[in-house]
Amino acid sequence: MANLGAEAKAGYFATPPEQTELIANKLIFGEDEEGEKVNICDPCAGEGTALKQIAETLKKQGGEVTTFGIELEESRAQKAKEVLGYVIADGYEAIRMTNQALSLMYLNPPYQETRNKEREEVRFLRDLTDKRLQPGGLLIFVIPQYILGKCSGMLANRFEEISVYRFTDDFYPVFKQIVLFGYRKEKSSSGPKARRTRDWLKSIAESGPGVVPALDKEDEATYTVPVTDKEVELFRDGKVSIDEVKEVLGESNVFERMERMITPPEESEVRMKSPVMPLKLAHMGTAIAAGAVGGNMGNHIVTGTTSKVSEVHERTEETVARTEKMVTTVKVFSPEHGVVKLE
């Protein structure tokens, strides 16, 4: 028990291996044929030990098991990556994952209140079981017994065939943990049966350890992990890494398109369009000043500029008027006539 208490950090309580083994021993694989697939997930994976134990039990029964772990704390997530198939170091809120693709969810959430005074156990249950578990998927929910009442309505509406156990006598006194097994309903419902289940769960929450059997009780009860209905095609965090950006840019033609946009065309590719009407002298001067025409023209060089010119007009002895206009100046460099300035 001392070791279990020492592992409590920021609401994180790792399930003791002895208790996880008892949980795993109650699980059976969903099909008789070998090679069928199950996807199992722990959204509070810690170092991955609990989900690994469950996966190994199912593999011994011939199942093809894929494990998915989510762990917010970086150092624990790195250890989980050594024992689980897929692990993301992030909060579950940021995870993007294929909906209703999990055969089993092992949920051992933080035991504490949120900033809004809501229990974390309730928040995790609400957010994670709504879309992630496939219909008929198995939930294993590990929480303190006294919190069960706060989760009772949601559990009764979303799950059926619910059973409740508690940790064994050696471990129960530390956090008074219970283990709930339940199957996700096809659709949430709240009829008389759900209300009876809710009231039953509330009565457990308000009672002591004697109202529920311990995990080591020999009752021969088993819980089937169903074969997965579909593949997990998406499982990633909400952050984009530098390597992902490099990979996407490497496959993109964005650089090629940018190069075409900023690279001047070859002189031979430039073609001037003929104007609809003949250019007047003023138009020609503007075109030369803009660089559209001119330059080296045989034995002449033509260049032009456009500048702003201010003019002052005296109206009376006390007032003056100032006007501004744009003046285009064309210079012709000729070997015969020198520099000729045209305005």
Sequence and secondary structure as in RCSB ss.txt:
>XXXX:A:sequence
MANLGAEAKAGYFATPPEQTELIANKLIFGEDEEGEKVNICDPCAGEGTALKQIAETLKKQGGEVTTFGIELEES
RAQKAKEVLGYVIADGYEAIRMTNQALSLMYLNPPYQETRNKEREEVRFLRDLTDKRLQPGGLLIFVIPQYILGK
CSGMLANRFEEISVYRFTDDFYPVFKQIVLFGYRKEKSSSGPKARRTRDWLKSIAESGPGVVPALDKEDEATYTV
PVTDKEVELFRDGKVSIDEVKEVLGESNVFERMERMITPPEESEVRMKSPVMPLKLAHMGTAIAAGAVGGNMGNH
IVTGTTSKVSEVHERTEETVARTEKMVTTVKVFSPEHGVVKLE
>XXXX:A:secstr
 HHHHHT BTTB    HHHHHHHHTTEEES SSTT EEEEEETT TTSHHHHHHHHHHHHTT EEEEEEE SSHH
HHHHHTTTSSEEE S GGG EE TT EEEEEE    SB TTS BHHHHHHHHHHTTSEEEEEEEEEEEEGGGHHH
HHHHHHHHEEEEEEEE  TTTHHHH EEEEEEEE SS   SHHHHHHHHHHHHHHTS GGGS BTT      EEE
   SS    EE S   HHHHHHHHHH  HHHHHHHHHS   GGG      SS   HHHHHHHHHHTSS EEETTE
EEEEEEEEEEEEEE SSS EEEEEEEEEEEEEEETTTEEEEE 
